[in-house]
Amino acid sequence: MENISAHRFSDGKPNLRRYQQARWDEPLIFELSQAGERAILVPELEPGIAAATAQALDRLPSGMRRAKAPALPELSQNRVLRHYLRLSQENLGADLNVDVGQGTCTMKYNPKINEQLARDARMSELHPLQHESTVQGILQVMHQMEQVICEVSGMDAVSLQPRSGSQAIYANIAMMRAWFESRGEAGELSPGRSQDNSTPSGGLAQSDSSGGSKVCRDEIITTIFSHPSDAACAKVLGYKVVTLYPDADGYPDLAAMQAAVGPRTAALIITNPEDTGIFNPRIAEFVAAAHAVGALACYDQANANGLLGITRAREAGFDLCHFNLHKTFATPHACGGPAVGACAVTAALAPFLPRPRIVKDGAQYRIDQGEAQSIGKVAAFMGTASVVLRAYAWVMNLGAEGLREVAEVAVLNNNYMMSRLLQIPGLSAPYAAGKRRIEQVRYSWAQLSEETGVGSGDIGLRAADYGTHYWTSHHPYVVPEPATIEPTEAYSRADLDEFVQIMARVADEARTDPALVLGAPHNCPTTRVKDEYLEDPRLWAITRRAWQRKLAEHGAKA
């Protein structure tokens, strides 16, 4: 009898999987459309509803009414299923592969029981315009999740309204701007404007005796290894961005920070650990330097997966922070949204939180329109309730001790993987030589690239041939030929060993057959994207109609 498992092991150790991804050459769903086919039969409109809504279209401006029905695809149910199942087979994802290469996006495993909860009709059929008396359950969940974030951060008040990490960063900066506007320090003070001389924890901003301010705080300080959204959101809100670079050991340069702060500084916004995985042990001194000149300190905690239950923003002196529930708290990232970014602030900044807010009034929960100083809405309604439910279920299942164990296992997994990966010739971990990292590492393939001509992007494409995902880095590429690997707590030692084995195999291929790696992927349905398509806006097509129009413009074959 043939041993069908024999090929999987050599000398008692598992070999890499034989991987070949499905390639269906699947048409666009519009191309599959056949007039008259139906996947479901939509019920006829009930007479009472038809009568009540007969004049509804008359209320719409003529320019908003369709001249004809939308050209939706018409397919039978089995053909719809085949189409989307085939497309799913042409994807990689966390449910299919060891997905430790997602870097700072932390797209870790999302427990399926939480997905079932979010899809339960008692959740999925809620409507945001229902009377609050009919949605007490989800209001309680959201309110209690706010309290969890308060406990994890040490802050006093939370808003779950932002629908992404970047939107939470934007909201935090908007709150800081509103804070300084209330003190007359955001720019030119309007005549007769009242002053608020309260100060957040550690803040030392002062107004002059005439009731106006001599200070215009228009600068925000961040670091090169903090998330790019920190600088981008500050820029969008009109701030000048001052970027600190690391010292020789990879830590943010405290001397540079102390030299950069001044009367124009509005805030320090910093990710810690930064995207190198290096934790800044002098973070309290950075916060103190900001507070010494009257500025605020904002903590980007998107990399908090290795800190839960171990460190808190409050103890480092921060005035506000944010978490990504779609990262640290194991909810879907949803291709960039809708997700949830949780803004947490001290009591002094609480009046500026987005509104409305959920408050507990006796045994009931209600939606309160909030303070007059609020920055207002940053997202529709209360945010993404189903994501909050998933995160709440995850937290309640783990408890306080479980959350700390999440952090401890994430750190253990990361440092175990680092010890294994650094045995691969040509791979290094720049900065903090000999030091441990927190929940991720930004590696460099610079040596391998110099010796073989194979870069980090090439390695990532070849890794897909082994059925795994790999991430390089966000820009700028301060670390040459970067690879950001973040295993989280969700993976076993066997999973980590498999990923390391793939990296070692690809590095060996780069030395023995570089053309093989440079031509990858070979076992996947996709091919390399030509740079000219990304760099020439004339070739971009976001929709099918735009694609067809571009084909006609360029005389290409459909």
Phi and psi in degrees as a GROMACS rama.xvg file:
@    title "Ramachandran Plot"
@    xaxis  label "Phi"
@    yaxis  label "Psi"
@TYPE xy
-73.9116  136.146  GLU-2
-89.3486  99.0888  ASN-3
-74.3924  -9.23018  ILE-4
-97.41  -7.07078  SER-5
-60.8932  -35.7234  ALA-6
-68.8132  -13.8594  HIS-7
-81.2478  -11.3519  ARG-8
-134.487  145.069  PHE-9
-135.825  127.151  SER-10
53.6813  36.2611  ASP-11
79.0082  1.44391  GLY-12
-111.615  144.512  LYS-13
-70.1077  139.68  PRO-14
-86.9306  167.605  ASN-15
-66.3291  148.497  LEU-16
-66.237  146.628  ARG-17
-81.5904  114.811  ARG-18
-121.376  130.116  TYR-19
-145.037  112.427  GLN-20
-80.4789  149.181  GLN-21
-62.8766  140.048  ALA-22
-129.666  107.576  ARG-23
-99.7432  -13.1046  TRP-24
48.889  48.4161  ASP-25
-75.0039  127.729  GLU-26
-68.2742  165.84  PRO-27
-64.4909  150.18  LEU-28
-63.081  -27.879  ILE-29
-66.4038  -32.3868  PHE-30
-74.7962  -19.4463  GLU-31
-86.5934  -10.6139  LEU-32
-61.25  135.945  SER-33
-128.949  121.073  GLN-34
-54.5925  130.623  ALA-35
95.5005  -14.4666  GLY-36
-73.91  146.15  GLU-37
-138.069  136.892  ARG-38
-87.2037  -34.8112  ALA-39
-140.174  158.394  ILE-40
-102.492  117.538  LEU-41
-77.8556  131.249  VAL-42
-59.1741  148.132  PRO-43
-64.6539  149.878  GLU-44
-68.7883  129.548  LEU-45
-68.8848  140.961  GLU-46
-54.1151  -41.9247  PRO-47
-62.7067  -41.554  GLY-48
-68.6379  -40.1205  ILE-49
-60.6374  -41.347  ALA-50
-68.2448  -39.2566  ALA-51
-71.3854  -24.3091  ALA-52
-110.874  9.87885  THR-53
-57.8957  -35.3915  ALA-54
-98.4431  10.0064  GLN-55
-61.4578  -43.1675  ALA-56
-64.4105  -27.4001  LEU-57
-63.9787  -19.9638  ASP-58
-81.62  -12.7389  ARG-59
-87.9358  138.611  LEU-60
-58.4118  146.481  PRO-61
-58.6029  -31.5985  SER-62
-69.8421  -14.1028  GLY-63
-98.3676  -0.738351  MET-64
-94.9926  139.377  ARG-65
-70.9722  139.547  ARG-66
-76.6199  -28.6644  ALA-67
-148.192  162.956  LYS-68
-63.3841  149.636  ALA-69
-63.9637  145.744  PRO-70
-84.0354  72.6749  ALA-71
-80.3577  148.494  LEU-72
-67.4834  146.315  PRO-73
-117.77  112.086  GLU-74
-139.864  152.654  LEU-75
-74.4309  163.913  SER-76
-62.3207  -43.7014  GLN-77
-66.959  -30.7652  ASN-78
-75.1429  -32.1187  ARG-79
-62.8288  -46.4849  VAL-80
-60.3316  -47.5245  LEU-81
-59.6902  -41.5531  ARG-82
-60.9438  -51.7247  HIS-83
-76.5991  -30.8844  TYR-84
-67.8379  -37.819  LEU-85
-63.7776  -43.8058  ARG-86
-61.0973  -38.7815  LEU-87
-63.9311  -31.6661  SER-88
-73.2623  -14.3419  GLN-89
-95.2622  9.16618  GLU-90
-111.277  156.303  ASN-91
-105.125  150.404  LEU-92
-166.005  170.717  GLY-93
-63.0986  -24.2798  ALA-94
-84.9843  -2.97911  ASP-95
-117.444  -27.479  LEU-96
-141.846  168.382  ASN-97
-75.1305  101.892  VAL-98
-99.4864  48.0221  ASP-99
-83.1957  -3.42994  VAL-100
-95.8777  18.4324  GLY-101
-81.5732  -1.59234  GLN-102
60.7557  -142.245  GLY-103
-67.7609  -9.31551  THR-104
-72.8133  -18.3795  CYS-105
47.2525  51.1728  THR-106
-82.4669  72.4406  MET-107
-86.172  179.336  LYS-108
-62.6313  134.563  TYR-109
-106.498  110.92  ASN-110
-53.8928  134.198  PRO-111
-70.9772  -26.0756  LYS-112
-61.6756  -34.068  ILE-113
-70.9687  -32.051  ASN-114
-66.8332  -38.7157  GLU-115
-63.3239  -40.7081  GLN-116
-60.5484  -44.9004  LEU-117
-67.1721  -25.7025  ALA-118
-95.1057  -5.01805  ARG-119
-58.9968  138.43  ASP-120
-57.4535  -30.1513  ALA-121
-66.3739  -18.1871  ARG-122
-103.284  -49.2014  MET-123
-68.4211  -22.3592  SER-124
-99.2242  5.92761  GLU-125
-65.6037  150.357  LEU-126
-123.634  136.535  HIS-127
-65.0741  -14.4069  PRO-128
-95.0816  2.99038  LEU-129
-62.5696  153.547  GLN-130
-64.3463  142.43  HIS-131
-61.7774  -22.6673  GLU-132
-67.3472  -19.9928  SER-133
-96.6974  -1.70439  THR-134
-128.241  34.9708  VAL-135
-60.9842  -34.3637  GLN-136
-61.9929  -50.2974  GLY-137
-72.8186  -30.9913  ILE-138
-63.9668  -39.4465  LEU-139
-64.5525  -43.1389  GLN-140
-59.7915  -46.421  VAL-141
-66.8073  -41.2274  MET-142
-63.7827  -43.3629  HIS-143
-70.6992  -31.4851  GLN-144
-66.7017  -34.3816  MET-145
-60.0789  -41.1524  GLU-146
-66.6774  -34.8253  GLN-147
-61.1083  -45.8966  VAL-148
-64.0216  -37.9033  ILE-149
-58.4191  -44.3951  CYS-150
-67.8247  -42.0791  GLU-151
-67.2529  -34.6515  VAL-152
-95.1453  -25.1443  SER-153
84.4594  1.95629  GLY-154
-80.8975  174.427  MET-155
-102.691  -24.5148  ASP-156
-150.38  151.027  ALA-157
-139.295  146.549  VAL-158
-122.577  132.241  SER-159
-102.798  14.4416  LEU-160
-70.0215  -40.2938  GLN-161
-57.3233  142.085  PRO-162
-101.859  17.0638  ARG-163
-168.833  167.515  SER-164
-63.5943  -42.1738  GLY-165
-64.9974  -37.1704  SER-166
-68.8201  -31.66  GLN-167
-67.3517  -40.082  ALA-168
-60.7591  -45.9801  ILE-169
-58.01  -45.0256  TYR-170
-63.4272  -41.4846  ALA-171
-62.3479  -42.7063  ASN-172
-67.8727  -37.561  ILE-173
-62.9647  -38.2733  ALA-174
-65.964  -39.9129  MET-175
-65.5177  -38.8553  MET-176
-63.7698  -42.1974  ARG-177
-63.482  -37.1231  ALA-178
-58.841  -48.7606  TRP-179
-71.972  -30.3603  PHE-180
-63.1412  -39.5614  GLU-181
-65.7529  -20.4269  SER-182
-101.836  0.214095  ARG-183
73.7074  25.545  GLY-184
-115.83  12.5919  GLU-185
-95.6128  -2.94879  ALA-186
158.233  -149.965  GLY-187
-69.1175  127.028  GLU-188
-82.4588  128.322  LEU-189
-71.4713  145.023  SER-190
-59.1879  135.247  PRO-191
77.3003  4.97123  GLY-192
-72.45  133.842  ARG-193
-71.8747  155.122  SER-194
-109.975  143.736  GLN-195
-115.392  108.091  ASP-196
-95.5914  11.4131  ASN-197
-70.3589  158.538  SER-198
-132.176  131.508  THR-199
-67.9506  168.559  PRO-200
-55.8289  117.826  SER-201
89.8428  -18.0705  GLY-202
-70.8629  147.148  GLY-203
-132.453  22.2356  LEU-204
-64.4455  140.518  ALA-205
-129.364  145.064  GLN-206
-101.461  157.197  SER-207
-82.7905  172.735  ASP-208
-68.6563  -18.3936  SER-209
-83.2025  -2.28147  SER-210
92.5453  -9.1358  GLY-211
-103.281  175.491  GLY-212
-118.824  141.47  SER-213
-92.0156  3.4795  LYS-214
-107.783  136.45  VAL-215
-120.862  102.345  CYS-216
-88.8376  99.029  ARG-217
-124.77  16.8577  ASP-218
-123.931  140.292  GLU-219
-124.494  134.227  ILE-220
-102.023  134.203  ILE-221
-141.092  -175.921  THR-222
-121.501  158.031  THR-223
-66.2422  -26.7384  ILE-224
-98.2186  4.33959  PHE-225
-74.376  166.379  SER-226
-63.56  137.554  HIS-227
-57.0916  -26.6828  PRO-228
-63.0232  -26.3268  SER-229
-61.1976  -47.3351  ASP-230
-72.896  -39.6841  ALA-231
-64.6369  -44.8293  ALA-232
-66.1246  -37.7325  CYS-233
-61.554  -41.0202  ALA-234
-65.5552  -42.3619  LYS-235
-60.3373  -35.2358  VAL-236
-85.6842  8.60334  LEU-237
95.6658  7.95205  GLY-238
-88.5132  148.906  TYR-239
-79.9328  134.627  LYS-240
-104.832  126.871  VAL-241
-107.871  120.945  VAL-242
-107.276  126.356  THR-243
-94.2354  139.505  LEU-244
-103.61  159.817  TYR-245
-74.1271  159.25  PRO-246
-80.9895  -172.008  ASP-247
-61.9884  -25.2459  ALA-248
-93.5011  -0.0245065  ASP-249
92.2389  0.485676  GLY-250
-86.2079  148.941  TYR-251
-54.9255  139.11  PRO-252
-81.5987  108.071  ASP-253
-65.2652  -39.2201  LEU-254
-62.2563  -39.1635  ALA-255
-66.1566  -37.4551  ALA-256
-63.6321  -46.8389  MET-257
-64.3836  -30.6095  GLN-258
-77.1188  -27.3466  ALA-259
-82.8554  -30.1212  ALA-260
-72.1612  152.89  VAL-261
-177.129  -169.35  GLY-262
-65.2622  -16.625  PRO-263
-91.0466  -5.93628  ARG-264
-75.1613  124.172  THR-265
-91.5582  -38.3546  ALA-266
-165.092  157.253  ALA-267
-102.557  126.607  LEU-268
-120.771  119.387  ILE-269
-143.165  140.477  ILE-270
-93.752  134.061  THR-271
-152.659  117.932  ASN-272
-64.162  149.903  PRO-273
-72.975  -179.877  GLU-274
-73.7385  5.05902  ASP-275
-88.8369  -11.3253  THR-276
87.7024  -0.246292  GLY-277
-86.5227  125.043  ILE-278
-88.377  134.113  PHE-279
-83.8784  106.071  ASN-280
-72.3879  -11.5043  PRO-281
-106.389  26.8037  ARG-282
-60.4749  -36.0156  ILE-283
-62.6938  -31.5546  ALA-284
-71.5379  -33.1446  GLU-285
-65.2973  -44.9983  PHE-286
-61.36  -43.1352  VAL-287
-62.7336  -37.2475  ALA-288
-63.7599  -37.4006  ALA-289
-68.0644  -47.1648  ALA-290
-63.3996  -30.3012  HIS-291
-63.0123  -25.0459  ALA-292
-106.639  13.6651  VAL-293
84.3272  9.75007  GLY-294
-87.4342  167.215  ALA-295
-97.8242  166.327  LEU-296
-129.003  124.586  ALA-297
-119.714  130.428  CYS-298
-106.762  113.159  TYR-299
-81.901  107.308  ASP-300
-106.177  32.8569  GLN-301
-63.5672  -21.0117  ALA-302
-101.221  35.9967  ASN-303
-85.9908  3.99904  ALA-304
-61.0002  -26.5057  ASN-305
-100.721  11.3706  GLY-306
-118.393  -9.29058  LEU-307
-56.2654  126.154  LEU-308
75.1487  3.494  GLY-309
-113.704  -51.1283  ILE-310
-128.339  157.31  THR-311
-135.506  150.977  ARG-312
-59.6442  -36.5397  ALA-313
-61.3455  -43.8007  ARG-314
-67.8387  -23.0381  GLU-315
-86.5051  -3.70542  ALA-316
92.7754  7.9771  GLY-317
-67.2712  151.982  PHE-318
-92.8346  -28.2378  ASP-319
-158.721  161.084  LEU-320
-157.274  176.445  CYS-321
-146.327  151.134  HIS-322
-119.744  154.157  PHE-323
-103.225  109.172  ASN-324
-64.5207  -27.9789  LEU-325
-80.467  5.76545  HIS-326
-122.105  -80.4944  LYS-327
-58.7228  -35.6515  THR-328
-102.324  23.6345  PHE-329
58.7356  48.2393  ALA-330
-118.693  161.252  THR-331
-60.5178  142.525  PRO-332
-76.0809  -27.1701  HIS-333
60.6629  40.8851  ALA-334
53.9211  39.5979  CYS-335
96.2285  -1.64815  GLY-336
148.052  161.235  GLY-337
-77.0253  133.462  PRO-338
-126.818  -153.933  ALA-339
-144.168  128.131  VAL-340
-111.368  119.308  GLY-341
-93.4368  116.27  ALA-342
-90.0753  127.827  CYS-343
-124.732  136.324  ALA-344
-139.53  162.611  VAL-345
-74.5799  168.063  THR-346
-58.6442  -35.0168  ALA-347
-65.4596  -29.1134  ALA-348
-96.6464  -5.9141  LEU-349
-56.4285  -36.7844  ALA-350
-61.0641  -17.7521  PRO-351
-94.7775  -3.95972  PHE-352
-57.0576  151.987  LEU-353
-56.3233  148.651  PRO-354
-120.888  160.102  ARG-355
-73.7565  168.346  PRO-356
-125.672  158.908  ARG-357
-95.8911  128.944  ILE-358
-125.403  150.384  VAL-359
-97.3645  123.579  LYS-360
-120.119  93.9856  ASP-361
69.9339  -122.378  GLY-362
-94.9111  -0.545333  ALA-363
-110.453  157.241  GLN-364
-113.997  138.966  TYR-365
-139.425  160.462  ARG-366
-95.7007  118.02  ILE-367
-106.022  137.141  ASP-368
-73.5801  -5.5114  GLN-369
85.1949  -173.11  GLY-370
-77.7528  154.139  GLU-371
-64.2436  -25.728  ALA-372
-85.3636  -0.666089  GLN-373
-56.8856  147.944  SER-374
-75.3357  -3.34346  ILE-375
87.0565  -165.296  GLY-376
-72.6317  143.265  LYS-377
-118.235  -6.17478  VAL-378
-155.014  162.482  ALA-379
-67.1158  143.372  ALA-380
53.4233  -130.092  PHE-381
-103.629  7.55683  MET-382
104.322  -155.915  GLY-383
-99.1921  91.6955  THR-384
-62.7313  -38.5923  ALA-385
-65.2124  -31.8994  SER-386
-70.8925  -39.9575  VAL-387
-61.1067  -40.9974  VAL-388
-60.6648  -43.9604  LEU-389
-60.4472  -47.2028  ARG-390
-63.8914  -40.1083  ALA-391
-62.3146  -43.3353  TYR-392
-62.9656  -39.7947  ALA-393
-62.2269  -45.4934  TRP-394
-66.3831  -45.1945  VAL-395
-65.0797  -32.8295  MET-396
-68.815  -37.8186  ASN-397
-83.0887  -40.7637  LEU-398
73.1919  177.687  GLY-399
-62.7613  -43.9797  ALA-400
-66.135  -37.4344  GLU-401
-65.1783  -37.9747  GLY-402
-62.9144  -41.5937  LEU-403
-64.7492  -37.7332  ARG-404
-64.8256  -35.5487  GLU-405
-53.7014  -49.6604  VAL-406
-63.4887  -44.7209  ALA-407
-64.0732  -42.3941  GLU-408
-70.2751  -36.7116  VAL-409
-61.0321  -43.8729  ALA-410
-66.4565  -41.973  VAL-411
-62.2741  -47.3843  LEU-412
-59.1081  -43.6113  ASN-413
-64.7539  -43.6054  ASN-414
-74.7616  -31.1997  ASN-415
-63.2708  -46.4136  TYR-416
-64.2693  -38.1114  MET-417
-61.7539  -42.132  MET-418
-63.5036  -33.2639  SER-419
-78.4207  -44.8521  ARG-420
-64.8772  -37.1234  LEU-421
-70.9701  -2.53328  LEU-422
-82.6366  -9.38636  GLN-423
-81.711  122.104  ILE-424
-59.9767  133.934  PRO-425
97.4941  -6.62711  GLY-426
-111.115  135.987  LEU-427
-137.403  165.959  SER-428
-120.533  92.3783  ALA-429
-59.3574  150.976  PRO-430
73.1517  159.693  TYR-431
46.4986  51.9245  ALA-432
-56.5916  130.595  ALA-433
78.5184  -1.05594  GLY-434
-94.6552  155.199  LYS-435
-79.1792  162.348  ARG-436
-116.848  173.013  ARG-437
-89.749  -97.199  ILE-438
-108.119  0.25889  GLU-439
-158.253  169.484  GLN-440
-141.307  137.197  VAL-441
-98.5743  103.387  ARG-442
-84.7907  173.058  TYR-443
-136.967  131.48  SER-444
-98.9392  22.6868  TRP-445
-57.1011  -43.6935  ALA-446
-63.9358  -45.7254  GLN-447
-61.6969  -39.7144  LEU-448
-64.1361  -41.7511  SER-449
-63.5996  -34.4024  GLU-450
-85.7654  -24.9229  GLU-451
-125.077  -18.0754  THR-452
83.125  0.912494  GLY-453
-93.9116  121.818  VAL-454
-98.1076  178.191  GLY-455
-62.3233  -41.1789  SER-456
-61.5604  -37.0091  GLY-457
-64.0837  -40.7366  ASP-458
-63.8919  -39.7731  ILE-459
-62.3178  -41.1999  GLY-460
-68.276  -36.6101  LEU-461
-71.1144  -32.903  ARG-462
-60.5929  -31.9103  ALA-463
-63.0135  -27.4702  ALA-464
-67.3155  -16.1545  ASP-465
-104.185  11.12  TYR-466
78.848  28.5993  GLY-467
-133.717  165.885  THR-468
-109.098  150.954  HIS-469
-149.404  141.514  TYR-470
-126.459  141.927  TRP-471
-86.8484  -82.1706  THR-472
-175.518  155.925  SER-473
-77.5393  161.796  HIS-474
-80.1999  155.543  HIS-475
-80.0436  153.72  PRO-476
-81.6137  72.3564  TYR-477
-66.2259  -40.9213  VAL-478
-84.0062  121.395  VAL-479
-69.3499  142.488  PRO-480
45.4851  60.9438  GLU-481
-79.266  154.334  PRO-482
-142.13  118.632  ALA-483
-104.628  117.344  THR-484
-124.775  128.596  ILE-485
-140.717  97.3532  GLU-486
-75.9719  -22.3743  PRO-487
59.6219  -173.573  THR-488
-87.6529  -4.00448  GLU-489
-81.086  -7.73785  ALA-490
-112.685  146.643  TYR-491
-83.8304  169.919  SER-492
-61.684  -37.3581  ARG-493
-62.3146  -39.3307  ALA-494
-61.984  -45.9426  ASP-495
-63.9267  -41.4089  LEU-496
-62.8692  -38.0082  ASP-497
-63.8791  -43.6758  GLU-498
-64.1526  -43.2959  PHE-499
-60.3804  -40.7867  VAL-500
-62.0785  -38.802  GLN-501
-64.4242  -45.2781  ILE-502
-61.1815  -41.9482  MET-503
-64.716  -40.1592  ALA-504
-63.6854  -45.5657  ARG-505
-65.4204  -40.1557  VAL-506
-62.0375  -38.5369  ALA-507
-66.796  -39.7836  ASP-508
-62.9306  -37.115  GLU-509
-59.8234  -32.1176  ALA-510
-85.2031  -36.5714  ARG-511
-92.6536  -29.2614  THR-512
-150.084  68.9329  ASP-513
-58.378  -30.6142  PRO-514
-61.8276  -33.9636  ALA-515
-60.4915  -45.3313  LEU-516
-71.8127  -41.2281  VAL-517
-67.5889  -18.246  LEU-518
-98.6885  -1.59305  GLY-519
-67.1785  156.059  ALA-520
-87.2473  150.91  PRO-521
-112.726  -27.5313  HIS-522
-104.502  15.163  ASN-523
-118.84  161.564  CYS-524
-76.0619  -14.3955  PRO-525
-99.2314  164.666  THR-526
-124.638  176.071  THR-527
-65.8492  140.139  ARG-528
-85.7303  127.521  VAL-529
-71.5821  135.843  LYS-530
-57.5102  -33.6078  ASP-531
-64.6183  -26.9648  GLU-532
-70.8925  -31.5615  TYR-533
-80.2744  -29.5646  LEU-534
-95.3106  -11.2596  GLU-535
-112.157  104.521  ASP-536
-58.3428  -22.8879  PRO-537
-65.5744  -18.6145  ARG-538
-100.514  -1.69255  LEU-539
-75.6709  141.473  TRP-540
-143.854  109.16  ALA-541
-87.4496  -27.1415  ILE-542
-124.668  166.83  THR-543
-62.8799  -40.8416  ARG-544
-63.0221  -41.056  ARG-545
-64.868  -37.7864  ALA-546
-62.752  -45.6448  TRP-547
-63.5365  -39.3495  GLN-548
-64.9573  -41.6213  ARG-549
-65.9996  -37.4805  LYS-550
-61.1622  -42.9167  LEU-551
-66.4284  -40.2081  ALA-552
-63.7309  -37.8145  GLU-553
-95.4359  1.51854  HIS-554
66.4631  26.7112  GLY-555
-85.5314  162.834  ALA-556
-80.7098  138.536  LYS-557
